[in-house]
């Protein structure tokens, strides 16, 4: 299904990014496992990709750093020859109520979660336009649509990702570069493990399906967006949230 294609997945050493990398690899894509700091975990994912019969390498790059990002794209083209799929998955949270939120926490979250998407999309855009094909899949969040107290920085970044997705979809459409976003609800990963049990119970009452999602639920939709089955879709945000948002 994705044979001979190359996918870069940012923040792929664990959680949702890891599940996406493995799903795309299972369908035949070569994968660049981008990671921020944990090389051992990233190399584990590389080994798992190879067990699935695809090629992979791990690449350390801060998605908020333009030089890092450009070097990663250059290395990808030199090793695999193309960039067909970019999954902008890397993300962080630094939660606090607005009155207590430090300016640095605002900047850090916007830099990784929004500027990172801008830098990575910009860095692949020339190559994808030259190829006259490409898929950019941005990981937003349900809270980017609903808002969430205590997450002003994260919500602003994720809402920005949804707008950025629409803008890039319009810019790149004539070159057959399709740009879509996904908006996961609450997915069971290290990020949501940080929530205390009271917060988790309160959350479950807001999810019609009554349970947290799994990283594989998200990965399956990314695989669809990366495939020929989604060839007539661009600028969309698909919700994977157990029914939390029904637009
Ligand atoms: P996670 O914390 O397990 O994984 C995030 C990954 O991003 C980590 O591997 C981390 O090292 C990497 N990362 C962080 N900053 C980076 C940087 N500057 N450069 C490169 N990599 C960096 O979280 P997750 O739950 O797997 O989240 C993945 C994505 O899904 C994030 O964008 C997150 O905002 C989004 N999301 C998660 C949920 C959820 O419920 N877990 C819901 C909605 C959206």
Boltz pocket constraint, residues with backbone or C-beta under 6 A from the ligand:
constraints:
  - pocket:
      binder: B
      contacts: [[A, 10], [A, 11], [A, 12], [A, 13], [A, 14], [A, 15], [A, 16], [A, 17], [A, 34], [A, 35], [A, 36], [A, 37], [A, 61], [A, 62], [A, 63], [A, 64], [A, 88], [A, 89], [A, 90], [A, 91], [A, 92], [A, 112], [A, 139], [A, 140], [A, 141], [A, 142], [A, 183], [A, 184], [A, 185], [A, 186], [A, 187], [A, 188], [A, 189], [A, 190], [A, 191], [A, 192]]
      max_distance: 6.0
